[in-house]
Amino acid sequence: MEEISIKTPVMFSQTYIDVTEINKLMNIKTGDRILTVAASGTHALEKLLANPEEIIAVDLHVEQLYLAKLQAEGMRQLTREEFCRFVGINRRSTQPLERVSIYNTICGNLDTKTKEFWDANIASIEMGIWYIGRLEMTIVLLGHKIFSSIHDKNTTAEFLALGDDMKKQIEFFETIWNTSSWRRAYKDIRVQGSKILKKSVIPANTDYGQACLDQFDKSIRNVPNNKNHLLQFLLTEDVGRNGLLPPYLREGNYELIKSRLGRIQWIQADIVKYIADNIEQHQPKFDGINLSTVVHHFSGPQLQYLIQNAAKASNPGAKLVYYNLPRVEAVVPDEVWDGAKLRKDEANDWGNADSIYFKTVSATVL
């Protein structure tokens, strides 16, 4: 497997989980106040579908907020079709200069620092902002090149079209798709992708590649391929073929989110400090907190401090959610929950919130 060096300030430009399923898991209701990691912006945008009153979207990395703000401003000004062309949906059908032209129509309403960032990164606009993160570029530069040498376009198209009959999907996977070459390549790609993370995130002696392969296998056996836009991107380096779109870009959803954009606050902050300050300043409590993958960057007392403060900053019944990488469930050991006014939910309460990339964990504030 060749090594690659990706130079981009954005870590993630897509969302690797179905946030609408996370909304159900969090039981977000009309009038709720929700705290979430901003990431690419999609976490906050798709939470608007559940009709909360306020969303606080926090991220330590300012580049992620620049991406989130660009997406929000694009949605504010553009039709769904224009926005899809701009971000790179079915991206080969749109010329790079057309995306720059669209950017020029919306950039005047961006705040100064956000505009300066994107003006200096026009190449990312040309590419389509859905594809510019370090993780996405790893998949694009390595994944598609290698996967396409294992299965041709016709086989891949046939695989992606399955899902109406899950028995047929599983049979195709077992007899045609799941070759030794595929398994080896997928493990290698996922290990490459993990290199953007801190080394401490994945426990020592963990066969991360095999864990990811097991998670992929589980997803194929439970999620229809023809409804899985994440699978489409992984195998084709594109999104939107055959009308398969992430939830916030679907007809009806896009217009609803657009009408509620004013409910989001984008804030650059360390979420650990932000939660602690929220308690100290006696700010209104949250009705749900989405920590995304933040928990993987802490351990011991610092992790316990985060979890316990998240509980203190939330109303009873609120849900705390975070995402585990495959086979790193122990990153939040049981003792961390001790002393927190929380009940860790059972795995069968998590519904369909898992994806081919992450396993979802939730807890209820008591």
Secondary structure, DSSP 8 states (H G I E B T S, - for coil): --------S-S-SS--S-HHHHHHHHT--TT-EEEEE-TTTHHHHHHGGG--SEEEEEES-HHHHHHHHHHHHHHHHS-HHHHHHHHTTTGGGS-HHHHHHHHHHHGGGS-HHHHHHHHTTHHHHHH-GGG-SHHHHHIIIIIHHHHHHHS-HHHHHHHHH--SSHHHHHHHIIIII--HHHHHHHHHHHHHHGGGS-GGGS-TT--HHHHHHHHHHHHHHHS-GGG-HHHHHHHHS-S-GGG---GGGSTTHHHHHHHTGGGEEEEES-HHHHHHHHHHTT---EEEEEEETGGGG--HHHHHHHHHHHHHTEEEEEEEEEEE-TT-GGGS-HHHHTTSSEEE--GGGSTT---SS-EEEEEEE-
